[in-house]
Amino acid sequence: MTDECRRALTTAAIAAVGATVGIAGLGHLYLREWGRAAAWFSGIISSAVMLISITVGVETLTELSAIRISQVPPIIAVPIGCLLLLSTADAHQTAKVKINQTELPCCVSCGAEIIPALSFCQWCARENDIHTQSK
């Protein structure tokens, strides 16, 4: 298994664990996609608060914080579960896209992938003056 496939599967697994325990955006945090993670987390939390307040009939946040899980109707779990599933799918898709975008630059002389931080090609020792050329 390549490192790219391993990273995509790890992201999906972390996102699935996060969705199982109700933490939206955990897979995005693993990918260091801070904005996406915050958007998914806040979106799902606000959706849950809105659905609970509508179905249970609370009007203030103090009443909402006093509600126990056993008081929440099971019908709310379906849309929240769907949103968590979508968050997991989005994290996996984001990982696949990031993998395709992480192509290393290539040496002008030998064509091997080079480390951009080095000033020379680690394979043929030629000075590395062009960093943007790809295979």
Secondary structure as a PSIPRED ss2 file (coil, helix, strand):
# PSIPRED VFORMAT (PSIPRED V4.0)

   1 M C   1.000  0.000  0.000
   2 T C   1.000  0.000  0.000
   3 D H   0.000  1.000  0.000
   4 E H   0.000  1.000  0.000
   5 C H   0.000  1.000  0.000
   6 R H   0.000  1.000  0.000
   7 R H   0.000  1.000  0.000
   8 A H   0.000  1.000  0.000
   9 L H   0.000  1.000  0.000
  10 T H   0.000  1.000  0.000
  11 T H   0.000  1.000  0.000
  12 A H   0.000  1.000  0.000
  13 A H   0.000  1.000  0.000
  14 I H   0.000  1.000  0.000
  15 A H   0.000  1.000  0.000
  16 A H   0.000  1.000  0.000
  17 V H   0.000  1.000  0.000
  18 G H   0.000  1.000  0.000
  19 A H   0.000  1.000  0.000
  20 T H   0.000  1.000  0.000
  21 V H   0.000  1.000  0.000
  22 G C   1.000  0.000  0.000
  23 I C   1.000  0.000  0.000
  24 A C   1.000  0.000  0.000
  25 G C   1.000  0.000  0.000
  26 L H   0.000  1.000  0.000
  27 G H   0.000  1.000  0.000
  28 H H   0.000  1.000  0.000
  29 L H   0.000  1.000  0.000
  30 Y H   0.000  1.000  0.000
  31 L C   1.000  0.000  0.000
  32 R C   1.000  0.000  0.000
  33 E C   1.000  0.000  0.000
  34 W H   0.000  1.000  0.000
  35 G H   0.000  1.000  0.000
  36 R H   0.000  1.000  0.000
  37 A H   0.000  1.000  0.000
  38 A H   0.000  1.000  0.000
  39 A H   0.000  1.000  0.000
  40 W H   0.000  1.000  0.000
  41 F H   0.000  1.000  0.000
  42 S H   0.000  1.000  0.000
  43 G H   0.000  1.000  0.000
  44 I H   0.000  1.000  0.000
  45 I H   0.000  1.000  0.000
  46 S H   0.000  1.000  0.000
  47 S H   0.000  1.000  0.000
  48 A H   0.000  1.000  0.000
  49 V H   0.000  1.000  0.000
  50 M H   0.000  1.000  0.000
  51 L H   0.000  1.000  0.000
  52 I H   0.000  1.000  0.000
  53 S H   0.000  1.000  0.000
  54 I H   0.000  1.000  0.000
  55 T H   0.000  1.000  0.000
  56 V H   0.000  1.000  0.000
  57 G H   0.000  1.000  0.000
  58 V C   1.000  0.000  0.000
  59 E C   1.000  0.000  0.000
  60 T C   1.000  0.000  0.000
  61 L H   0.000  1.000  0.000
  62 T H   0.000  1.000  0.000
  63 E H   0.000  1.000  0.000
  64 L H   0.000  1.000  0.000
  65 S H   0.000  1.000  0.000
  66 A C   1.000  0.000  0.000
  67 I C   1.000  0.000  0.000
  68 R C   1.000  0.000  0.000
  69 I H   0.000  1.000  0.000
  70 S H   0.000  1.000  0.000
  71 Q H   0.000  1.000  0.000
  72 V C   1.000  0.000  0.000
  73 P C   1.000  0.000  0.000
  74 P H   0.000  1.000  0.000
  75 I H   0.000  1.000  0.000
  76 I H   0.000  1.000  0.000
  77 A H   0.000  1.000  0.000
  78 V H   0.000  1.000  0.000
  79 P H   0.000  1.000  0.000
  80 I H   0.000  1.000  0.000
  81 G H   0.000  1.000  0.000
  82 C H   0.000  1.000  0.000
  83 L H   0.000  1.000  0.000
  84 L H   0.000  1.000  0.000
  85 L H   0.000  1.000  0.000
  86 L H   0.000  1.000  0.000
  87 S H   0.000  1.000  0.000
  88 T H   0.000  1.000  0.000
  89 A H   0.000  1.000  0.000
  90 D H   0.000  1.000  0.000
  91 A H   0.000  1.000  0.000
  92 H H   0.000  1.000  0.000
  93 Q H   0.000  1.000  0.000
  94 T H   0.000  1.000  0.000
  95 A H   0.000  1.000  0.000
  96 K H   0.000  1.000  0.000
  97 V H   0.000  1.000  0.000
  98 K H   0.000  1.000  0.000
  99 I H   0.000  1.000  0.000
 100 N H   0.000  1.000  0.000
 101 Q H   0.000  1.000  0.000
 102 T C   1.000  0.000  0.000
 103 E C   1.000  0.000  0.000
 104 L C   1.000  0.000  0.000
 105 P C   1.000  0.000  0.000
 106 C E   0.000  0.000  1.000
 107 C C   1.000  0.000  0.000
 108 V C   1.000  0.000  0.000
 109 S C   1.000  0.000  0.000
 110 C C   1.000  0.000  0.000
 111 G C   1.000  0.000  0.000
 112 A C   1.000  0.000  0.000
 113 E E   0.000  0.000  1.000
 114 I C   1.000  0.000  0.000
 115 I C   1.000  0.000  0.000
 116 P C   1.000  0.000  0.000
 117 A C   1.000  0.000  0.000
 118 L C   1.000  0.000  0.000
 119 S C   1.000  0.000  0.000
 120 F E   0.000  0.000  1.000
 121 C C   1.000  0.000  0.000
 122 Q C   1.000  0.000  0.000
 123 W C   1.000  0.000  0.000
 124 C C   1.000  0.000  0.000
 125 A C   1.000  0.000  0.000
 126 R C   1.000  0.000  0.000
 127 E E   0.000  0.000  1.000
 128 N C   1.000  0.000  0.000
 129 D C   1.000  0.000  0.000
 130 I C   1.000  0.000  0.000
 131 H C   1.000  0.000  0.000
 132 T C   1.000  0.000  0.000
 133 Q C   1.000  0.000  0.000
 134 S C   1.000  0.000  0.000
 135 K C   1.000  0.000  0.000
